[in-house]
Amino acid sequence: MISISSFKKVVNNYDYFLFDQWGVLHNGSSKFPMAEECLSFLKKKDKCVILVSNSSRPTKFSINNLDKLGIGNNLYDYCVTSGQIALNFLEKDIYNKYGKKCLPLKLPKEKIKFFNLDCTNNIQKANFAMIADLKDGLTILDFAEELDKMLKFNLPLLCANPDYLVHNKNKLSMCGGTIANLYSDLGGTVFRYGKPYKPIYENIIKKIKIKNPKKVLVIGDSLWHDIGGGNKMKFDTLWIKNGIHRSQLNNGPEINDLIKQYKPKYAISDLKI
């Protein structure tokens, strides 16, 4: 892992830059000081900028949020969310194979509306379950009973946000990906479409017409999702240290084990030039 102090040092080596959003460009409510400057610098050098998010909302909502934060669409070439990819694959992977009746796992009403879901709370009538973002304060125990019943009825689980954790108002909160991983470990069938899973990257490669993976740099704060996803696709990676793992940085053995496992090519404390 090569530690760098400026994003400029690696820019000339790549043509395509895949940025995570939350934790790299903004914190959900405001953009980070150097985010716009870094994106502007890339556009001035005619680089291709792609923003990738594990948001469970369709892409248009992510674009609207970026506009509100002051990250205009002149600063990037393409934006895509895990929610959009899940929506794209819903009919092929879920409806055509299992049916359309959904068991919502703590699913907000807005997500039910976005995905136009036909929901039931009767597990015996459900064809699949779905999980997305979670309210603060929930734990694995809040899902234990439902997961046990889902296994009994062999229900597949659609996870529209595969993140494990999110920093929200300086607090760590659990995301749907933690529950999806548990269900998979228990033997359940799980469909996930965001980072680090291939469908979201395949969408980008097709849309942007990327031919050479060695010309792609992934920039993200999650070793599990951003760096892990980049590795799967044979892309080089830049890890933003002061993101989702910042509480682990003082725990040498824990963070070192993760670094050894995911092997980011570069590391920088925060996105800056």
MARLO-92853 format. One record per residue (C-alpha): x, y, z; residue number from 1; residue in three letters. Coordinates in steps of 0.25 Angstrom, whole numbers, always signed. Each point is the difference from the previous one (the first is absolute). Example, Ala and Ser with C-alpha at 12.3 -4.5 7.8 and 13.67 -1.06 7.14 Angstrom:
<nodes>
+49, -18, +31, 1, ALA $
+6, +14, -2, 2, SER $
</nodes>
This chain:
<nodes>
+0, +0, +0, 1, MET $
+6, +13, -4, 2, ILE $
-4, +12, +9, 3, SER $
-2, +13, -8, 4, ILE $
-3, +14, +5, 5, SER $
-6, +6, -13, 6, SER $
-10, -6, -9, 7, PHE $
+8, +7, -12, 8, LYS $
+11, -10, +2, 9, LYS $
-8, -12, -7, 10, VAL $
-9, +8, -10, 11, VAL $
+9, -2, -12, 12, ASN $
+0, -15, +1, 13, ASN $
-15, -1, -2, 14, TYR $
-11, +4, -10, 15, ASP $
-12, -5, +9, 16, TYR $
-3, +4, +14, 17, PHE $
-11, -7, +8, 18, LEU $
-3, +8, +12, 19, PHE $
-8, -5, +12, 20, ASP $
-9, +11, +5, 21, GLN $
-4, -1, +15, 22, TRP $
+13, +1, +8, 23, GLY $
+9, +5, -12, 24, VAL $
-8, +11, -6, 25, LEU $
-10, +4, +10, 26, HIS $
-6, -5, +14, 27, ASN $
-14, +0, -4, 28, GLY $
-3, +14, +3, 29, SER $
+12, +8, -5, 30, SER $
+11, -2, -10, 31, LYS $
+14, -1, +5, 32, PHE $
+10, +12, -2, 33, PRO $
+8, -6, -11, 34, MET $
-10, -8, -7, 35, ALA $
-4, +10, -11, 36, GLU $
+14, +4, -2, 37, GLU $
+5, -14, -3, 38, CYS $
-12, -3, -9, 39, LEU $
+3, +14, -8, 40, SER $
+14, -4, -1, 41, PHE $
-3, -13, -6, 42, LEU $
-10, +6, -10, 43, LYS $
+11, +11, -4, 44, LYS $
+9, -12, -4, 45, LYS $
-11, -6, -8, 46, ASP $
-1, -12, +9, 47, LYS $
-13, -8, +1, 48, CYS $
-7, +1, +14, 49, VAL $
-10, -11, +5, 50, ILE $
-7, +2, +13, 51, LEU $
-4, -14, +6, 52, VAL $
-9, -1, +12, 53, SER $
-6, -11, +9, 54, ASN $
-13, +8, +2, 55, SER $
-12, -8, -1, 56, SER $
-7, +11, -8, 57, ARG $
-1, +1, -15, 58, PRO $
+11, +8, -6, 59, THR $
-8, +12, -3, 60, LYS $
-2, +3, +15, 61, PHE $
+15, -1, +2, 62, SER $
+2, +10, -11, 63, ILE $
-10, +10, +6, 64, ASN $
+7, -2, +14, 65, ASN $
+14, +3, -7, 66, LEU $
-6, +13, -6, 67, ASP $
-5, +4, +14, 68, LYS $
+14, -2, +6, 69, LEU $
+6, +8, -11, 70, GLY $
+6, -11, -8, 71, ILE $
-6, +3, -14, 72, GLY $
-1, -9, -12, 73, ASN $
+11, +8, -7, 74, ASN $
+10, -7, +10, 75, LEU $
-3, -14, -4, 76, TYR $
-3, -9, -13, 77, ASP $
-9, -10, +6, 78, TYR $
-7, -4, +14, 79, CYS $
-6, -13, +4, 80, VAL $
-5, -6, +13, 81, THR $
-2, -14, +5, 82, SER $
-15, +3, +1, 83, GLY $
+0, +3, -15, 84, GLN $
+7, -13, -3, 85, ILE $
-10, -8, +9, 86, ALA $
-12, +7, -7, 87, LEU $
+6, -4, -14, 88, ASN $
+2, -14, +4, 89, PHE $
-13, -2, +9, 90, LEU $
-9, -6, -11, 91, GLU $
+11, -9, -6, 92, LYS $
+6, -5, +13, 93, ASP $
-12, +0, +10, 94, ILE $
-14, +1, -7, 95, TYR $
+3, -10, -11, 96, ASN $
+6, -10, +9, 97, LYS $
-7, +1, +13, 98, TYR $
-13, +9, -1, 99, GLY $
-4, +15, +3, 100, LYS $
-4, -1, +15, 101, LYS $
+10, +7, +9, 102, CYS $
+2, -2, +15, 103, LEU $
+6, +14, +4, 104, PRO $
+11, -1, +10, 105, LEU $
-1, +14, +8, 106, LYS $
-1, +6, -14, 107, LEU $
-4, +15, +0, 108, PRO $
-13, +4, -8, 109, LYS $
+8, +8, -10, 110, GLU $
+8, -13, -4, 111, LYS $
-13, -7, -2, 112, ILE $
-5, +11, -9, 113, LYS $
+13, +1, -8, 114, PHE $
+0, -15, -3, 115, PHE $
-15, +0, -2, 116, ASN $
+0, -13, +9, 117, LEU $
-12, -8, +3, 118, ASP $
+2, -3, +15, 119, CYS $
-5, -9, +10, 120, THR $
+3, -3, +15, 121, ASN $
-4, -14, -1, 122, ASN $
+12, -8, -2, 123, ILE $
-8, -12, -6, 124, GLN $
-5, +9, -11, 125, LYS $
+13, +6, -3, 126, ALA $
+9, -4, -12, 127, ASN $
+12, +8, +4, 128, PHE $
+5, +10, +11, 129, ALA $
+7, +13, -2, 130, MET $
+9, +9, +9, 131, ILE $
+6, +14, -3, 132, ALA $
+4, +11, +9, 133, ASP $
-3, -2, +15, 134, LEU $
-4, +9, +11, 135, LYS $
+11, +4, +10, 136, ASP $
+0, -9, +13, 137, GLY $
-4, -13, -7, 138, LEU $
+9, -12, +3, 139, THR $
+1, -14, -5, 140, ILE $
-9, -5, +11, 141, LEU $
-12, +8, -6, 142, ASP $
+1, -9, -12, 143, PHE $
+3, -13, +6, 144, ALA $
-15, -5, +0, 145, GLU $
-3, +4, -14, 146, GLU $
+13, -6, -6, 147, LEU $
-3, -13, +7, 148, ASP $
-14, +0, -6, 149, LYS $
+5, +4, -14, 150, MET $
+10, -12, +1, 151, LEU $
-11, -9, +3, 152, LYS $
-8, +4, -12, 153, PHE $
+12, +1, -9, 154, ASN $
-2, +15, -3, 155, LEU $
+10, +7, -9, 156, PRO $
+5, +13, +6, 157, LEU $
+2, +13, -9, 158, LEU $
+10, +10, +6, 159, CYS $
+0, +13, -7, 160, ALA $
+11, +6, +9, 161, ASN $
+11, -10, +3, 162, PRO $
+8, +9, +9, 163, ASP $
+2, -5, +14, 164, TYR $
+1, +13, +7, 165, LEU $
-2, +15, -2, 166, VAL $
+5, +12, +8, 167, HIS $
-13, +9, +2, 168, ASN $
+2, +12, +8, 169, LYS $
+13, -5, +6, 170, ASN $
-7, -13, +4, 171, LYS $
+3, -14, -6, 172, LEU $
-13, -6, -4, 173, SER $
-3, -14, -6, 174, MET $
-4, -1, -15, 175, CYS $
-8, -11, -7, 176, GLY $
+13, -7, -5, 177, GLY $
+3, -5, +14, 178, THR $
-13, -7, +1, 179, ILE $
+2, -5, -14, 180, ALA $
+13, -6, +3, 181, ASN $
-6, -7, +13, 182, LEU $
-11, -6, -9, 183, TYR $
+10, -5, -10, 184, SER $
+9, -6, +11, 185, ASP $
-12, -7, +5, 186, LEU $
-3, -7, -13, 187, GLY $
-10, +10, -6, 188, GLY $
+0, +5, -15, 189, THR $
+4, +14, -1, 190, VAL $
+0, +10, -12, 191, PHE $
+9, +12, +2, 192, ARG $
+3, +10, -11, 193, TYR $
+9, +11, +5, 194, GLY $
+15, +1, +4, 195, LYS $
+7, -10, +0, 196, PRO $
-9, -9, -9, 197, TYR $
+2, +0, -15, 198, LYS $
-13, +5, -5, 199, PRO $
+3, +14, +3, 200, ILE $
+14, +0, -6, 201, TYR $
-5, -7, -12, 202, GLU $
-11, +11, -2, 203, ASN $
+11, +10, +1, 204, ILE $
+10, -7, -10, 205, ILE $
-11, -1, -10, 206, LYS $
-5, +14, +1, 207, LYS $
+14, +7, +0, 208, ILE $
+6, -11, -10, 209, LYS $
+12, -3, +9, 210, ILE $
+9, -9, -7, 211, LYS $
+13, +0, +9, 212, ASN $
-2, -3, +15, 213, PRO $
+14, +5, +2, 214, LYS $
-5, +14, -3, 215, LYS $
-10, +0, +11, 216, VAL $
+2, +6, +14, 217, LEU $
-11, -3, +11, 218, VAL $
+0, +10, +11, 219, ILE $
-7, -4, +13, 220, GLY $
+0, +0, +15, 221, ASP $
-6, -15, +2, 222, SER $
+11, -11, -1, 223, LEU $
-12, -10, +0, 224, TRP $
-8, +7, -12, 225, HIS $
+8, +10, -8, 226, ASP $
+14, -6, +1, 227, ILE $
-6, -14, +0, 228, GLY $
-8, +3, -13, 229, GLY $
+12, +6, -7, 230, GLY $
+8, -12, +3, 231, ASN $
-10, -9, -6, 232, LYS $
-1, +8, -13, 233, MET $
+16, +1, -1, 234, LYS $
-1, +15, +2, 235, PHE $
+11, +7, +8, 236, ASP $
-5, +6, +13, 237, THR $
+2, +13, +9, 238, LEU $
-5, -2, +15, 239, TRP $
-5, +12, +7, 240, ILE $
+4, -3, +14, 241, LYS $
-9, +10, +8, 242, ASN $
-13, -6, -4, 243, GLY $
-8, -12, +5, 244, ILE $
+13, -6, +6, 245, HIS $
+5, +12, +7, 246, ARG $
-5, -6, +14, 247, SER $
+9, -12, -3, 248, GLN $
+13, +8, -4, 249, LEU $
+5, +0, +15, 250, ASN $
-2, -15, +0, 251, ASN $
+13, -5, -6, 252, GLY $
-3, -15, -2, 253, PRO $
-14, +2, -4, 254, GLU $
+2, +10, -11, 255, ILE $
+13, -6, -5, 256, ASN $
-7, -13, -2, 257, ASP $
-10, +7, -8, 258, LEU $
+11, +6, -8, 259, ILE $
+7, -13, -3, 260, LYS $
-13, -6, -4, 261, GLN $
-5, +11, -10, 262, TYR $
+14, +5, -4, 263, LYS $
-3, +15, -5, 264, PRO $
+10, +5, -10, 265, LYS $
+0, +14, +6, 266, TYR $
-4, +6, +13, 267, ALA $
-3, +15, +4, 268, ILE $
-6, +6, +13, 269, SER $
-11, +8, -8, 270, ASP $
-3, +3, -14, 271, LEU $
+9, +12, -3, 272, LYS $
+9, +6, -11, 273, ILE $
</nodes>
